[in-house]
Every structure is written in structure tokens, then in C-alpha cells.
Amino acid sequence: MYECVIVGGGIHGTYLVQRVLEETALEHDEVAIVDPHDRLLASFRRKARACELDALRSTFVHHVGTEPFGLEDFAEARDREDELLPTPGYPRRPSLSLFLDYADYVIDRNDLASLHRHASVASIRDADAPGGGLVLETDTGRSIRTRRCVLAIGHGGRYRRPDWARNVEDATHVWDDSFDPDGPADETVVVGGGITAAQLATCLAERESVTLCSRHDLEPATIEADPRWINWNHIESHLHRHPPGSRRRDDVLRDARNDGTIPPQLLERLEALADDESVGDGDPDGSLTIRRGEISSARTVDGQVRLLLEGGGCCVADQVALATGFEPVFDHPFVDRVAATLDLERGYRGMPVLADATLAWRRTDGDSSPLFVSGALAAGTVGPLAGNIAGARRAADRIAAAIDSADRPRLAAD
């Protein structure tokens, strides 16, 4: 039986397990990370590669290590300070290469790969055996028993697809396994108006004809929410003043997030490419066009996808790359199953009702369960940056402290 199992080997799970090991009495053999991928951060790496991400939106103090200036020290020791990129009015941002190299360094130095159990968790139930805890049923047929569990699942691999795209074979989401940014297409329509759409469009435009189609005006924002949302004092005074799981909390989150926005430096690059007739000089077919409009329908004609816009006009391309975001994690089928099986309380739009002090998910009888939450699923308590790297740090503050506090009686008895 483990003392703590983390479901999800992304940025949140990788960061959180370090805080648990550093700030509680738990040893390596008492914790585990359950994730189906071949390595930690595999999903993040694949998504970054798919949209040809070259730099993080977050600042250099937000990474998977527990020392805030660890990445900066790593860069300086290897003469890679030029990969800490300037951001007007904000701290520098790391290149993707630097971020991932430091992540690998952290994983190796802390032997985190040895904690990784390769499996998908299908369900979680209360243990019947003495001592309580939880039982995780996996797709390998093996059950994992643990005293506590942390859900750090991100959005769970569910991507938002417009209705018009559901039956169009050549309309794939940028994060689908089948999407290949280096594929044979000569013309691509990128659908979306946020950072992923802009990043993909600027990269593809260097070698092919690209149309970026957004249903709204392109809007700049350096980060996804006001930096004050990184601080617990701000979170408590503006979010926790409302009842857990309430519509008022959801309203605060929606108002605070800069969804569908693009960092100013990327937006400038995008617009410059759209205005530059020489774009793609190495490839005479390279070009970039930006169009605004709601797509009403799509169909394939003579091997090409034809998109009709509600306001008139159309876009034609060999393929359509959807950069249209995620489905809400609150209504993820896995989350629904776990909540139903463990009798967990849900709030507005399915928001988990968490204990603000610990991030433990409450049962419907008001008691805290041994299930904790990090990532986008914890937005109702952690705030609009819950799904970001900064949110991983805030969630770990309270989850690690809760585990440490709960273990004191057991350790004293031992």
C-alpha cells in the first residue's frame, strides 16, 4: 500500500511529487506517479512539438523544479542565458529547449522516473480492507492501493471540436496523434484565435500557404491572468469569499482568465508575417493570411476542404488544423465516474467542491475524502491560473502541508 499516489505524470504531477517528498516524511517507496505515457511530461512534449512551440509563456521561475531560480542557475552554468528571452514589462521566459532540458535534469537528479507506473487509471473506489484508503483500478488489470490520491490529470486529452468539423476527415485537432505539422500539405487553414493557433500558423507559414481563421479579433495578453492570482492572499480575498463550488466562483474565474489571447511578441510576429510579401522566401508557396469569421460548415471537394463563413466567403485548403482548446475538465467522464463512486460533492457546472485549506475533495456528507486535486480541476479553489505551472506550485503548497499534517499522528504512533 502506498501512502500517496499521483494520477498524471505531466507538469503538475512531476512537480507535486517533489514537494511531497521534500516537505513530508514520505519516502520514495511510499509514493508513485501513475501515467500511461512512456515518460514523464510526455503529453506536454508532444503538444509543444505539434504546434512547434519555441518558448514558454510563463516566466523563468515557473518550471518543474522546486527551487524558484533553479532554471536560471541551470542556464547560467551551461552558458545558455541567451535562451532566457526578454518579455517587455515582465521577467524573462525560457526557450522550450531550455525548459525541457532542465526538466530532464530535475527528473534525473531526483530519480523521479523510478516512481512512474505505466498505466491508465480507469476508476477509483474506497478500500474495503482495514485501514481504509483508496483502490485505483488500472487498464493493466492491476489494482493499486493507496492511503491518499492526487488527481493531476489536466484536461484529460479531450479537445474541443466545432460541430462543423466532426465529420470532416481532413479537419484534425493540432494535438491529435494523427496531426503532423511536417505533413505534405501545401495549404493549411488553422482555426483558432489563441496562442496555439498563432504559434502554429507562424511556423507553418515559413514553408506553406496558411490561413488563420479566428471567430474573434486577435487579442494580446502577456499571461493568462493577472499575476496577482499567483498569490494566495489575492485568491482568498477574491475567490474564497464565495461558497466553494458556487456559480459566483465560476464567474470570478471566467472574468479573470485571458482565454483565447496571444502574447504580444507572438502577435507582432504573426501580423508582421501576414503583412510581409516575402514570407517564405525559401519556399515560394509560403504565405500567411488572417481572416476573421465564424465557420458555418465544411465539406471536402476534389480532395480539398472547403470552409464556408457565416458572413460570406470561404477558405480552401488541403487540411484544417483545429487549435480550438479543450473540453471542460469538470465534465470529463473519468471525473464523473470517480465522483459518483466516491460520493463526492459537485458544484456549479460540475465543479469539484474542495476544502480550500487542503484541496481535498469533499464528500456529499461534508467530510473530506482522501482524494486531492491539482490542475485545471482545482480551479474553483486555486484560481484562474490553476492549470498553469504557477497553479501547480500553489496546489502543492496546500496538498503537501495537508499530507504532512495528517501523517504526524501515524509517525508518532510508530
N, C-alpha and C positions, 0 to 999 in steps of 0.2 A: 504493500500500500504506500502510495506517495503522499507526501504532505501537501504538495501543491502541483497541479498540472495546468499548463497554459495551452489553450487551444488556439493555434495560429502562430506561425513562425515568421511573420512579417516584422516590420519595424517595431510595432508595439510589443509583440511577444519577445523579440530579441532584446529589447531594452528592458522590459519589465523583469525578465528572469534575472538579470544582473542586479537590479535593485533588491529583489527578494533575497538573493544570495549574499549581498553586501550588508543589508540592513536587518536581517533576521538571523536566527540561529540555524536555519536550514542548510543542509549540506547538499553537494551535487547529487548524491544518490537519492535524495528525498524530493527532487523536483524533476519535471520533464516538460518538454515542448512537443505537442502533437501537431503535425502538419504533413499534408500529403506530398509536398514537393520534395525534390531531390536534395535541396539545400536550403538553409535559412535565407530569407529575403528573396527567394526565387521569383515570387509573383511580382514584387517591386522591380526586380531586374528586368523581367520580361516586359512589363508595361513601359518602363523607361526606354527600352530598346525599340519597342513598337512605334512610339511617337518620336523617336530619335532625340530624346531629351539630352541636352548638353550641360545643363546646370540646374541646381535646386532652386526652388522659390524661397525656401527657408534660409535663415542666416547660418553662419558657420558654427554657432553654438548649439544648433539643433541637429543632432546626429544620434547614432545608436549607442555611443559610449556614455558612461555616467559622469565623466569629467567634462564640464562645460567647454573648457578650452582644449580638450584633448585633440580634436581635429586640427585646430590651428597649430598646436605643438607638433603634430604628426607632419603637417605640411612644411613647417619651418625646418624640421630635422631632415627633410628629404629635398630641400630646395624647390618646393612646389608652391611657394607663396603666390606665384602668378596665377594659380588655379583658385585663389580666393578672389572672386570677381566683385568689382565695385557695384554698389546699388545706391543711387543718389538719395540721401536722407536716411539711409538705413545701413546696418552693418553689412559686411561683405557676405557673399554667397559662395558655396563650394561648387566646383565643377562636378558633374556626375561621376567622372572617373575618380576624383579625389574622395568623394563621399563613399563610393563603394570600396575603394582600396582601404580606407580607414575602417569601414565596417568589417571587412575581412580580417583586418588586423585585430580588431576588438573580439571578433568571434574566435579567432585562433588563440589569442592571448588568454582568454577566459575558458577555453575548451568548451564552448557552447554547443558545438556540433555533436558532442557526446551526449547531450541532453535531448537531442532530436529523435522523436519516434515517428517513423514514416507511416502515417495512416490518416484517414479521414474519420472524424467523429460523426457517427450517424445519429446518436441520441445520448442523453444524459438522464440518469434516474437516481433516486435516493437509494443508498445501500441498505440492504436488509440485515446485514451482518452486524454484530455488536460493535460499537464504536462509531457507527454512523458513517458520514461521508457520502461520496457520490461514486457512481459507476458510469464510466464512459464506454459505450459500445462503439466499436470501430468497424471499418469495412474489411479489416483483415480477419475478422472473426474473433479477435482477442479483446477481452474486456480489461479496462484499466480502472483500478480503484484508487481514489484519492480523497484526502480529508477536505481539500478545497480545490476549486477550479476557477480559472480566469478565462472568460471569453474575450479573445483579442482577434476577431475574425474580419475586421474591415467591413467591406460591403458584401463579402461572401461571393465574389465572382459573378454578380448579377448586374448586367449592363442595360441601361435604358435604350430601347429601340423604338423609334416612332412607328405608329401604326402602318404608315405607307411603306415602310421598309421590310415588314415582316415576311413578305412573300417574294422579295427581290433577291435572287441568288447572289448577285454581284454587289449587294449592299452589306458589308460586314463591319462589325464594330472594330475599332482600332485595337482593342485588347482581346479580340477573339484569337484563338490559336491559329486560325486559318488566314489571318491578315498578315501579309508580307509587305513591308514598306519598300523592299527592293524587288518587288514583283515586276512582271513585264508590261504593266500598264503604261500607255503614253499619255493618257488623260485621266485625272482623278478629281472627283468632287469630294471635298472634305466638308462634312456637315457638322456644325457646332460653332459656338462663339466664345469659348473659354480658352484656357491656357493650352490644353491638349490639342485642340483644333489648330490654334495658331502655331504651336511648335511643329506639328506635323506638316502643315501647309508650307511653312517657310523652308523646311528641309526638302520636301518633295519638289518644290518649285525650282530647285537648282538643277533638276535633271528631267523634268517633265512638265506638261501643262496642267496647272492646278487651279481650280475654282474653290474658294472658301465661301460656303453659303451659311449665313447666320440669320436666325429669325429676329435678332435684335441688333442694335448698334453695338459695335465693339467698344467695350469699356475698360479703362485701365484701373488697376489696383495692385499695389506692390505685394501685399499679402492678403490672405483670405478673410481676415477680420482685423479690427483694431488691435494693436499689440497689447493694450490693457487687458485683453481677455486671456493673456498668459498668466496673470496674477490671480491667486485665489481670493484676495480681498475684493477685487473687482467682480469676480464670478459670484462670490457670496452676496455682495450687495445688490447686484443687478439681476441675478438669475435665481438664487436660492431664496429670495424674498417671496417667491411664488411657490405654491404647493408642488411637491415632486410629481412629475408625470402630467402636469396640468397643461391646458391649452395656452395659458399665459407664458409658460416656459418655452413652448414651441414658438410662440410669436416672437419672443426675445431672440431666439436662435435664428429665425428666418430674417429678422431685421438686421442682425449683427453680421451675418455672413456675406461676403462679397462673391457669391456664386456666379459662375459664368463670366469672370473677369480675366484680364490678361495683364501680366507685369508690364509696366511702361516701356522698359527697354526691349521687350519682345514685340510689343505692339508697334513700336517705332520701326523695328526691323521688318515686320510684316508689311506695314504701309509703304516703307521705302521700296521693298521688292515689288509691290503692286504698281508703284509709280515708275519703276526702272525698266525701260525698254530693253536694256542689255542683260537683264537677269537670265542666268543660264547660258552665259557666253560659251561655256564648254559643251553645251548641248543646245543646238538651235531650236529645239522644241520646248525649252524651259520657259515658263511664264507663270504669272500669278494674277488672278482676278478675284476681287472681293465683291460678293453680291449679298444683299440683304433681302430676305423674304421667307415666308412660311411655305414649306413644300406641301402641296396638296396631294400629290400622287406620284407614283413612279412605275415604269414598266421597261422591259427590255425589248429593244427594237434593233434587229440586224446586229446582234452581238454587243450593243451598247446600251447603257442605262440612260433613260430619258426622264428627267425630273421636271414636273410641272409646278410652277409657283402660283400661289393664290392670287397675287396681284398681276399675273400675266407674265409671259415669258417662260423660258425653260433652260435647263442646264443639261448638257450631254457629255458623257464620259465613259471610259472603259470600265471603271469601277467607282464605287461610292464608299468612302471611309467614314463611318459614324463616330464622331467624338462627342457623344451626347450624354455622357455621365453615367451614373449608377442608379439602379432602382433603390428605393428606401430600404435600409437595413432593418428597420423596425418590423417590416412585414416579411422578412426572409423566412422561408418555410422551416429551416432548421431552428431559427429563433422561436417560431410558433410552436414547434414540437417540444423544445426544451421548456418553454414557459408553461405549456399545458401539462407536461409530465411532472414538473416540479411544483405546480400550483403557484406560479409566480405572478405578481401583480403587474398589469399593464395600464398605461395611462392614455392620454390623447394620441391618436394615430398609432397606437401600439407601443408608445414609448415605455421602456422599462422603468419601473418605479424603484429607484435605488436609494439606499441610505447615503445621504450626502457626505457623511463623515468617513465612510469606508468604501463606497461603491459596491457594497453587497446588494444583490437584487432581493427585494422584499417579497415574502410570500403573501398570499392574499389574506392570511390571518394577522398580518402585521409584523411577524418575526422575520429576521434576516436569514437568508439562506447561505450556504457555504459557497455560493456561486457569485463571483465578482465579474465586473465588466470594464473593459477598456476599449478605446477606439470610438468610431462613429456611433456605436450602440450606446455609449455613455454620454452622448451629447447633452442629455437632459440634466446632468449633474456637472460635467466638466466644461460645458460651454461650446461655443461655435468652432473652437479650434480642437475639439476632442479628437477628431480623426487625423490630425496633423502630428508631426513629431513633437511639437510643444505639448500637445494633448497627452502623448504617451508619458511625458515627464510629470504632468500634473496628476494623471491617473495613478502612476506609480507612487507618488507621494503618499496617497491615502491607502492604496492596497497593501503596500509593503508595511506601513505602520499598523494596519489592521491585523495582518498576519503575525507580526511581531508581538502585538499586544495579546492576541488570542493564544499564542504559544507559551506565554510566560507561566501560567498555571501548570501546563503539562511538563515543562522543563523543570519547574520547582519540584514536582512530584517525582521526577526521575532522579 
